[in-house]
Amino acid sequence: MQYREGAGGEKWSALGFGCMRFLRAGSGIDTAEAEREIRRAVELGVNYFDTAYIYPGSEECLGEILEKNQLRDRVLIASKLPQYLINSAAAIEKRFQEQLRRLRTDHIDNYLMHMLTDLDAWRKLCALGIEDWIAEKKRTGAIRHIGFSFHGNTAMFLKILDAYDWDFCQIQYNYMDEVSQAGKAGLQAAAAKGIPVVIMEPLRGGKLVSLLPESARKRLAESGQGKSAAELAFRWLWDQPEVTCVLSGMNSLDMLEENCRVASAALPGCLSEAERSLIADLRTDINGKLRVPCTGCGYCMPCPQGVDIPGAFRSYNLTATENRVAGLREYFQNVSLRRDPPFPSQCVGCGKCERHCPQHIPIIQELKKADRVIRPWYVKVAASVARKWLFRKKKETGA
């Protein structure tokens, strides 16, 4: 495993384990599979594990596995304060103590202010005494390093970067976000201040692999580079010395093994000119096809009306990056056949989703467009008939 210099001169694995997307079984996390993956990740040299208060079951799962396998002292835990839920000084301490219990530890190595999108959110925390609270936690060792995760534009990132003496930060960054979000300018500004940068969404929630348009897939196959879409995207990141750690939401041993292989070899300056040219062409292909720049992060959820916003946009994008039938089929199977399907037509325009969207997507407007495409009249009729039949049959068989 390759290591890069993190906060306090620590060595952080270039590949970090993102714990938001543990494989799920039924209504919860498949803990047996998660345990296999975490144990193997540590064996392969991964020492950075990222979770958050709002990731369902994630902190509990990670804490249980680390304790059971006596791995706590071999890893760095990164978790996050849900600052958007905080309205008092007491609430800060309450959430933190709850996280310690979930993680079964007496300290969190890297603690982040989760999803800062503007300076006002940080100022609100400062008014509640967050700076004194951080100082006390660092003095006692309950928190070792303090940082923030960011979604927003470059200008606002730079303001937040200068607003406090941060130990590290976390940004969304990939070859499609080079000039959006914090962007390359933000990455380099943090590095110039000596602040390690952790990367999230390196594959835009998997979209740089699973939703590549056909033209991009063909280009990749005929390139002669012999590298997968995921490997190229990771190499693009690790090629940059300012990147400290890249998080990947790995949920299979095969994915873990492959990502560790790439992480071990992709040193700064590793990218060839042929690879740079290929990535530039892939970027052009993608920009020409994607309907909505949704990463599937889920910050827009839950919708008060129950709309599955990421699900709708994924299928909507699929109609463009693959074909219309593929998008309709996925939405029909994954959403339309639910007992109470959360269709886009249920949107009442309250705007809650748009206020939380890191990509600043005009969700209300785009949902209307998506609904027209992924639910034409004949699909609505077919889905209605299928639901009636499906759930009537379950009732008859006692299901």
C-alpha angles and dihedrals in degrees: 000000000000117000130201131193113273133178116325091012092292120151111244121190111252087230117058125194110240108209099194094089104047110158109269128218116196109317096343146041120294093240095183092057092042090053092052091050096046093048091049092045091056090047089054092051104262107147103164118084119179125199138146143213093253099047101107110249093341101117092045092048094048093046094049093049095047092049095045093051096038092239101131095102092049097057143054116231119211118190136159142236109231092229091177088066095048121102103151142032090247090057091058092057093041094054092045094051089048089054092051089053093048092048093044093227140112094225143029114220098206118022121186137193096236121237104345106187101170141012093255091068090057092044089053090055091047090054087056092054100258094149094058090043092053092048091053094047091050091047091055094041094242087123121029102183131016126210145142138238116224141207118172140066130320096253093056092045090057091051093052091044089058096041097079142011096263123189094206142340140213125221140175106249136158137132090282093051099048092120100024132069108014086332129182090308090059093045092053093044091055092047090050088058091049092250115145114232124217115199124220128184094026088163096032091251091317093307093119086064111026099035102042109139117247091253090057093047091051091047091051093048092049096042096090090221094116093217131122123237090253094050092051092050092050093046089052088058100042090047086072114079091207090068111091106177132002117209120217124187094222117184104169135052091235091056091047094050092047095048092048090051092053093043092054094055105033102091125168109290093022097126116101123216089248090056092048090052092047092051091049089054092047089052090054091049093050096046089053094055113031114102099190126019093226117150095190091241091145097223088130089063145134096043111207088228094046097249113161095225100175090045092053094048093046091056091042091054090045090061087062104035094045114006141296094261092054092053094046092046094051094048092045092052100038102037115006094059095056117113090243104020115204099225124185089240088073090069112116095187098249091149098221091125093052092053090057101038111116090201093052091230116174087238099177092055095041093049090059090052092046093050092054091052103040097038110044115170095266092052090050090053093046092048093049092051092045093051093050091050096042098050094038088055091051090052092050092052093045094250 
